[in-house]
């Protein structure tokens, strides 16, 4: 059963209100641990399906609301240790970061890098492996934490390597380009912790203000 995170609920309520003002009805549909959305034009009955609220706001031509951050609540999703979990995790992070302007792209990219890194260097990619992704939002920053099943080589941990910024920004790219891009996008604000055989990497992305 899908349970909406408070920040996502705030955004949906605002989208629903804006849709009504423009002659639409917006419906939220459970889709596993997440949601999809249906926008119906009241006078014609025409329906459009959406995977993310960001595209609903884009169609309505209104900016998404700033979520309440007085008491940040981490939101966690567990994914299997398979390549398709990289784009799924990116979409999950973007759902929370959609109000952060250009900073949302950085949140998405950091999430993808951390999950891809876990797949390539941890036991999460082995049969039955899993990866936990936790997103916590404040007014000025977003923290993404990725926890894997521990390194394939005992004692190993994520490290910085060469940086390649020439790749296009793409939700569905199945691989990453290394921890260097995480370091660049977070200004070095990231850490690694190992506990009970699992490895957690958290990174914080600042909100872009224009």
C-alpha angles and dihedrals in degrees: 000000000000116000117193117230112234093248091052091046090054090052093047092050090052092046090049091052093048091048092054091051089056097046099264136120115218119204128190115215126197113241109178108288092347139044141246126202136224121201115196125190105229098213098045104025090229111155132203126190124219134187096199135035090227090072091048090055090046092054092047090049094231130119118246116251126259106255122232111262104174090116110019113215118201115229118206133195126185118215133185118253094257132117094251088065090073096068091036090056091047091054091047092053092046091055088064098038099046092108093054099085115218087349088075089070090055091050090052093047094047091049092051093049094050094048093044089049090052091051094050099043109028141064089253088093091060121094110292092014122147141193125208119209119193124187122193121182130202127175092262105029148018125224120206118191123187120191121192135182095267134272123307086225111054112249095011119137137180113284137182118265136166118323124229114183094172097095120106117247103254130165093207102046103127097212141048137228101228141271092293091079090050088053092049096047095045098041089241094306100139137101141191127222131179123202135160092354095307130106124220125192119187127187132180126216120197120230113254114232121197 
